[in-house]
C-alpha cells in the first residue's frame, strides 16, 4: 500500500502561448463541478457563475489587431486575502496548498468576494435547476450548492481525493501520466484542453509530475498581480510574439 503524501503542494501552470480561447476548459469545468447553467438573464444581471473564465484582450490597431487570451481561475493564494475576512471561517488554507471553501459554513456575506483581487469567487443567487435531459450528467462526487453561498474553483479536489484513494487501493503513486505504473490525475479543465495550455501537478513531487516541475522554472513565468503579495499557486507563461521579436532584431 502507498502511504499518501503529507507534503503536497498542488499548482497550475497556464501557457498563454498555447491558449486559443476555445473555452473547452470552461465547459468541462461546468460539467464536472455541477455549476448552474447560466441564462441570458443572469448574464445581463452580471450574475453568471463560472469557476474558470477566458479573458480576451485586443492588442494593436486595425487592421493589425491581435487577440490575447488569459485563462483565469482561483489562484489558490498562499497568502489569500479572502481568508482573514470570512467571519465564519468558511475559507481557509490547507496543508496541500489549496484554498478550501467549506460550503456548509458559508453564510454568503460576500466579504471574500469583495476582498479577492482576481474576481474568481461567485455568489450563488438562485437555487440551481437543470433541465430533465441534463440531470443525469450531474457529478455525484460534487455537492450541488444551494443559493446564498460563495463558490469557486477547487482544483477539482474531488479528483485529487479519488486519485489518492485509487493509489492507496492499487499501491501505485499519483502522477500526471496515468500509466500502468501511476494513477493519473488531471482536473477537468486540464483534461479537456486541446492545446495543452493547462498543466497541473504536485510541486513537491517532481518525479511523478515532471512537466509541472519543469514549467514552473521557465524563463517566461509570471504570476497575476504578484506585487500584492498574495503568493498565487498558479504560474503563467508569457505569450511569445515572434513578429515583435523579428521587428526588434530587424531594427
C-alpha positions in Angstrom: 0.0 0.0 0.0 1.2 3.5 -0.9 1.1 5.9 2.1 -0.5 9.3 1.0 2.0 12.2 0.8 1.5 14.8 3.5 3.6 17.5 1.9 1.6 18.1 -1.2 1.7 21.5 -3.0 -0.8 21.5 -5.9 0.0 24.0 -8.6 -1.2 25.1 -12.0 0.8 26.3 -15.0 -1.0 28.2 -17.7 0.9 28.7 -21.0 -0.7 31.7 -22.7 1.2 31.0 -25.9 -0.9 27.8 -26.4 -4.3 29.2 -25.4 -6.6 29.6 -28.4 -9.6 30.9 -26.4 -11.8 27.9 -27.3 -13.3 27.7 -23.8 -13.3 23.9 -23.7 -12.0 24.3 -20.2 -14.9 26.4 -19.2 -17.4 23.8 -20.5 -15.6 20.9 -18.9 -15.4 22.7 -15.5 -19.2 23.5 -15.6 -20.0 19.8 -16.3 -17.5 18.4 -13.8 -18.4 20.7 -10.8 -22.2 20.9 -11.2 -22.1 24.6 -12.0 -25.5 26.1 -12.6 -26.5 26.8 -16.2 -26.1 30.5 -17.0 -29.1 32.0 -18.7 -29.1 35.2 -20.8 -31.0 37.0 -17.9 -28.2 36.1 -15.4 -25.5 37.3 -17.8 -27.4 40.6 -18.3 -27.5 41.0 -14.5 -23.8 40.2 -14.2 -24.7 37.1 -12.0 -23.3 34.4 -14.2 -21.3 31.7 -12.4 -18.1 30.2 -13.9 -15.2 28.8 -12.0 -12.8 29.5 -14.8 -13.1 32.2 -17.4 -11.2 33.2 -20.5 -10.5 36.9 -20.6 -9.9 38.3 -24.1 -7.8 41.3 -24.8 -7.2 43.2 -28.1 -3.7 44.4 -28.9 -2.7 46.7 -31.7 -4.7 48.9 -34.1 -6.9 47.9 -37.0 -6.2 46.1 -39.3 -3.2 44.7 -37.4 -5.2 43.6 -34.3 -4.3 40.5 -32.3 -6.5 38.7 -29.8 -4.9 37.7 -26.5 -6.5 35.1 -24.2 -6.0 34.8 -20.5 -7.5 31.8 -18.6 -8.3 33.0 -15.0 -9.2 30.6 -12.2 -8.8 30.6 -8.4 -5.2 31.3 -7.7 -5.2 29.3 -4.5 -3.2 32.0 -2.9 -0.7 31.1 -0.2 -1.5 34.4 1.5 -5.1 34.7 0.4 -6.9 38.0 1.1 -10.2 36.1 1.1 -9.4 34.1 4.2 -9.0 36.7 7.1 -12.2 38.5 6.2 -14.5 35.4 6.5 -16.5 35.7 9.7 -17.4 32.0 9.9 -14.0 30.5 8.7 -15.7 29.0 5.6 -12.5 29.6 3.6 -9.0 28.6 4.8 -5.7 27.3 3.5 -4.9 23.6 4.0 -1.6 21.8 4.1 -1.7 20.9 0.4 -1.6 24.5 -1.0 -5.3 24.7 -1.6 -7.6 27.5 -0.6 -10.5 25.4 0.7 -14.2 26.5 0.6 -16.5 24.8 3.2 -20.0 25.3 1.8 -21.8 24.2 4.9 -20.2 27.0 6.9 -20.7 29.8 4.3 -23.5 32.3 5.1 -23.0 34.4 2.0 -21.6 37.6 3.4 -19.5 38.1 0.2 -16.7 39.6 2.1 -14.3 37.1 0.4 -15.6 38.1 -3.0 -15.0 41.8 -2.3 -11.5 41.1 -1.0 -10.4 38.9 -3.9 -8.3 40.9 -6.4 -8.8 38.2 -9.1 -12.7 38.2 -9.0 -12.9 34.5 -9.1 -15.5 34.0 -6.4 -19.2 33.9 -7.2 -22.3 34.3 -5.2 -25.0 31.7 -5.9 -28.1 33.9 -6.2 -30.5 31.2 -7.2 -31.4 27.6 -6.4 -29.9 25.8 -9.4 -32.3 23.9 -11.6 -31.2 21.7 -14.6 -33.5 20.5 -17.4 -34.6 16.9 -17.2 -32.4 15.9 -20.0 -29.3 17.2 -18.2 -29.9 15.9 -14.7 -28.2 12.6 -15.3 -24.9 14.3 -16.2 -24.6 15.8 -12.6 -21.4 14.6 -10.9 -22.3 12.6 -7.8 -18.8 13.4 -6.3 -19.6 17.1 -6.1 -22.1 18.8 -3.9 -24.9 20.7 -5.7 -24.6 24.1 -4.0 -27.8 25.8 -2.8 -28.5 29.6 -3.1 -26.9 32.1 -0.8 -23.3 30.8 -0.6 -20.0 31.6 -2.3 -18.3 29.1 -4.6 -15.1 29.0 -6.7 -12.6 26.7 -8.3 -11.3 23.9 -6.1 -8.6 22.5 -8.5 -11.1 19.6 -8.8 -10.4 18.4 -5.3 -12.8 15.5 -5.8 -10.5 14.2 -8.5 -7.5 14.6 -6.2 -9.2 12.6 -3.4 -10.3 9.9 -5.9 -6.7 9.6 -7.2 -5.4 9.3 -3.7 -7.9 6.5 -2.8 -7.1 4.7 -6.0 -3.4 5.0 -5.2 -3.9 3.5 -1.8 -6.0 0.7 -3.2 -3.7 -0.2 -6.1 -0.3 0.6 -4.5 0.6 3.0 -7.3 1.8 6.6 -6.8 -0.3 9.5 -8.1 1.2 11.0 -11.2 0.5 13.0 -14.4 0.8 10.2 -16.9 -1.8 7.7 -15.8 0.3 4.8 -17.0 0.4 1.2 -15.6 2.9 2.5 -13.0 0.9 5.6 -11.9 -2.6 6.7 -11.0 -3.3 9.5 -13.4 -4.6 12.9 -12.0 -5.9 15.7 -14.2 -8.6 18.3 -13.3 -11.4 18.6 -15.8 -10.1 21.7 -17.5 -6.6 20.2 -18.0 -8.2 17.0 -19.4 -10.4 19.0 -21.9 -7.8 21.5 -23.1 -7.0 20.6 -26.7 -3.7 22.6 -26.9 -2.1 21.6 -23.6 -2.3 25.1 -22.2 -3.0 23.9 -18.7 -0.7 21.8 -16.6 -1.4 20.6 -13.1 0.6 18.7 -10.5 2.3 18.5 -7.2 5.3 20.8 -7.0 6.8 18.7 -4.2 6.7 15.5 -6.3 8.8 16.3 -9.5 9.4 12.6 -10.1 5.7 11.9 -10.9 4.9 15.4 -12.2 7.9 16.3 -14.3 6.1 18.6 -16.7 4.9 21.0 -14.0 8.3 20.9 -12.2 10.0 22.0 -15.5 7.5 24.7 -16.4 7.3 26.5 -13.1 11.0 27.4 -13.6 10.6 28.6 -17.2 12.0 31.9 -18.1 8.6 33.1 -19.3 6.9 32.6 -15.9 5.0 35.2 -14.0 2.1 35.4 -11.6 -1.0 37.6 -11.7 -0.9 40.7 -9.5 2.2 39.2 -7.8 3.0 42.6 -6.3 0.0 42.3 -4.0 1.8 39.6 -2.0 -0.9 37.0 -2.4 1.6 34.3 -3.3 -0.6 32.6 -6.0 -0.2 28.9 -6.8 -1.0 29.5 -10.5 2.0 30.2 -12.7 1.5 31.8 -16.1 3.9 31.7 -19.1 4.1 34.8 -21.2 2.8 34.9 -24.8 5.6 34.6 -27.4 5.2 37.2 -30.1 7.5 36.1 -33.0 6.6 39.1 -35.2 7.6 41.6 -32.4 10.9 39.7 -32.0 11.6 39.9 -35.7 10.9 43.7 -35.7 13.3 44.2 -32.8 16.1 42.2 -34.3 15.4 43.8 -37.7 15.8 47.3 -36.2 
